[in-house]
Amino acid sequence: MARSQLGKLLEYLAKEIVSKPRAVKVGEEEKEGTNHLMLSVDPEDMGLVIGKNGRTISAIRSLVKTAAIKAGKEVFLELEEVSK
């Protein structure tokens, strides 16, 4: 499945934040007209992506949601935990 613009944006943002960009994976699926994006990163980078008091992941969600609104879409972003 081809990656959407929202998926590409999420992948770009995540790769710029983490220390292991090769471990960044973005999954996508569409359910009931809403794009569901699943982000997984290396367990060591989870704290960087979440940020202090969840501020970083909140900012990422805001950017992706803004891009989705401009494209006339709805989006839901989930941060997946990956065990090593």
ChimeraX attribute file (.defattr): number of C-alpha atoms within 10 A of each C-alpha:
attribute: neighborCount
match mode: 1-to-1
recipient: residues
	/A:1	6
	/A:2	6
	/A:3	13
	/A:4	11
	/A:5	13
	/A:6	21
	/A:7	22
	/A:8	13
	/A:9	16
	/A:10	22
	/A:11	19
	/A:12	13
	/A:13	15
	/A:14	24
	/A:15	18
	/A:16	10
	/A:17	13
	/A:18	19
	/A:19	14
	/A:20	15
	/A:21	16
	/A:22	10
	/A:23	14
	/A:24	17
	/A:25	17
	/A:26	19
	/A:27	16
	/A:28	18
	/A:29	12
	/A:30	12
	/A:31	9
	/A:32	7
	/A:33	10
	/A:34	13
	/A:35	19
	/A:36	18
	/A:37	21
	/A:38	17
	/A:39	21
	/A:40	21
	/A:41	24
	/A:42	19
	/A:43	15
	/A:44	12
	/A:45	19
	/A:46	17
	/A:47	14
	/A:48	17
	/A:49	24
	/A:50	16
	/A:51	14
	/A:52	10
	/A:53	8
	/A:54	12
	/A:55	12
	/A:56	16
	/A:57	21
	/A:58	14
	/A:59	14
	/A:60	18
	/A:61	17
	/A:62	13
	/A:63	16
	/A:64	24
	/A:65	18
	/A:66	16
	/A:67	17
	/A:68	18
	/A:69	12
	/A:70	10
	/A:71	11
	/A:72	9
	/A:73	14
	/A:74	18
	/A:75	21
	/A:76	15
	/A:77	20
	/A:78	15
	/A:79	15
	/A:80	16
	/A:81	12
	/A:82	11
	/A:83	6
	/A:84	6
